[in-house]
Amino acid sequence: MLYLQILLLMCYLLSYGAAFVALLTKFLEWSAMWNMSIVISTLEGLYGVEAFALSAYFSKGIGRRGLLLMLVFFVWGLSLRLPCLYFGCYEGGREIVAQICMFCLGNVLKWVVCTVYFYDCKKRILEKKVDEEVGRDIDAIDA
């Protein structure tokens, strides 16, 4: 009887764990596209659906890189929130101010990283476009 309960618990944990990992992966991929679309709105002057479509086009093929970047910032935010929940930092004082400063620093760093990611994706797409038009293999755009 105990083995059956352990087996059921393991099946439960594996199935919900796999679903959690799949949903987290999709969320992080979409988060990379959302953040890049905000950068596109700021830098390129496209807004709304057009910015999101351009973001999806630019991140096609290297979505895992965006997922990895967003995973870093997801872990950053989680590592700032969990200790405060555990130790009760939300009662006020200096701890909450320090945590807010770390969140602001993380957001600024995230926007800088998303801007670099946007320019990297844009460069990759332009290289591919030049390669298709010229019909030869190139490493970078001829300047």
C-alpha positions as CSV (number, residue, x, y, z in Angstrom):
1,M,0.0,0.0,0.0
2,L,2.8,2.4,0.8
3,Y,4.5,1.7,-2.5
4,L,1.3,2.5,-4.3
5,Q,1.1,5.8,-2.5
6,I,4.7,6.6,-3.3
7,L,4.2,5.7,-6.9
8,L,1.1,7.9,-7.2
9,L,2.9,10.8,-5.6
10,M,5.8,10.4,-8.0
11,C,3.5,10.3,-11.0
12,Y,1.7,13.4,-9.6
13,L,4.9,15.3,-9.1
14,L,6.4,14.3,-12.5
15,S,3.2,15.3,-14.4
16,Y,2.7,18.6,-12.7
17,G,6.4,19.3,-12.7
18,A,6.6,18.7,-16.5
19,A,3.5,21.0,-17.0
20,F,5.2,23.7,-14.9
21,V,8.4,23.5,-16.8
22,A,6.6,23.7,-20.2
23,L,4.4,26.7,-19.1
24,L,7.4,28.5,-17.6
25,T,9.4,27.9,-20.8
26,K,6.5,29.4,-22.9
27,F,6.1,32.3,-20.5
28,L,9.8,33.2,-20.6
29,E,9.9,33.0,-24.5
30,W,6.9,35.3,-24.7
31,S,8.4,37.6,-22.1
32,A,11.5,38.0,-24.2
33,M,9.3,38.9,-27.2
34,W,7.2,41.3,-25.1
35,N,10.2,43.0,-23.8
36,M,11.8,43.3,-27.2
37,S,8.5,44.7,-28.6
38,I,8.7,47.5,-25.9
39,V,12.3,48.2,-27.0
40,I,11.1,48.3,-30.6
41,S,8.3,50.7,-29.6
42,T,10.9,53.0,-28.0
43,L,13.6,52.8,-30.7
44,E,11.8,52.1,-34.0
45,G,8.5,54.0,-33.5
46,L,6.3,51.0,-34.2
47,Y,3.6,50.3,-31.7
48,G,1.2,47.6,-30.6
49,V,0.7,44.6,-32.8
50,E,3.3,45.8,-35.4
51,A,6.0,46.0,-32.7
52,F,5.1,42.5,-31.4
53,A,5.1,41.1,-34.9
54,L,8.5,42.5,-35.6
55,S,9.7,41.2,-32.3
56,A,8.4,37.7,-33.2
57,Y,10.1,38.0,-36.6
58,F,13.4,39.1,-35.1
59,S,13.5,36.4,-32.4
60,K,12.6,33.6,-34.8
61,G,15.4,31.0,-34.7
62,I,17.1,32.2,-31.6
63,G,14.2,32.1,-29.1
64,R,16.3,30.0,-26.8
65,R,18.7,32.9,-26.3
66,G,15.8,35.2,-25.2
67,L,14.5,32.4,-23.0
68,L,17.9,32.2,-21.3
69,L,18.0,35.9,-20.8
70,M,14.5,36.0,-19.3
71,L,15.3,33.0,-17.1
72,V,18.2,34.9,-15.6
73,F,16.0,37.9,-14.7
74,F,13.2,35.5,-13.5
75,V,15.6,33.9,-11.1
76,W,16.9,37.4,-10.1
77,G,13.4,38.5,-9.1
78,L,12.6,35.2,-7.4
79,S,15.8,35.3,-5.4
80,L,14.9,38.8,-4.2
81,R,11.4,37.9,-3.2
82,L,11.7,34.6,-1.5
83,P,14.1,35.7,1.3
84,C,11.9,38.6,2.2
85,L,8.9,36.3,2.4
86,Y,10.8,33.9,4.6
87,F,12.3,36.5,6.9
88,G,9.4,38.9,6.9
89,C,11.0,41.9,5.3
90,Y,7.6,43.4,4.4
91,E,7.0,44.8,7.8
92,G,8.8,48.0,6.7
93,G,12.1,49.5,7.3
94,R,15.4,49.5,5.5
95,E,15.0,46.0,4.1
96,I,12.0,46.9,1.9
97,V,13.9,50.0,0.6
98,A,16.9,47.8,-0.2
99,Q,14.7,45.3,-2.0
100,I,13.0,48.0,-4.1
101,C,16.4,49.4,-5.1
102,M,17.5,46.0,-6.2
103,F,14.3,45.6,-8.2
104,C,14.9,48.9,-9.9
105,L,18.5,48.0,-10.7
106,G,17.3,44.7,-12.1
107,N,14.7,46.4,-14.3
108,V,17.3,48.9,-15.7
109,L,19.7,46.0,-16.4
110,K,16.9,44.1,-18.0
111,W,16.1,46.9,-20.4
112,V,19.8,47.3,-21.3
113,V,20.0,43.6,-22.0
114,C,16.8,43.6,-24.0
115,T,18.2,46.5,-26.1
116,V,21.4,44.6,-26.8
117,Y,19.3,41.5,-27.6
118,F,17.2,43.5,-30.1
119,Y,20.2,44.9,-31.9
120,D,21.7,41.4,-32.0
121,C,18.6,39.9,-33.5
122,K,18.3,42.8,-36.0
123,K,21.9,42.3,-37.1
124,R,21.3,38.6,-37.6
125,I,18.2,39.2,-39.7
126,L,20.0,41.8,-41.8
127,E,22.9,39.5,-42.4
128,K,20.6,36.7,-43.5
129,K,18.8,39.1,-45.8
130,V,22.0,40.3,-47.4
131,D,23.1,36.7,-47.7
132,E,19.9,35.8,-49.6
133,E,20.1,38.8,-51.9
134,V,23.8,38.4,-52.7
135,G,23.7,34.6,-52.9
136,R,26.9,33.9,-51.0
137,D,28.0,33.1,-47.5
138,I,29.1,36.1,-45.5
139,D,30.1,36.6,-41.9
140,A,29.0,40.2,-41.5
141,I,27.4,42.9,-43.6
142,D,29.9,44.4,-46.0
143,A,30.5,48.0,-45.0
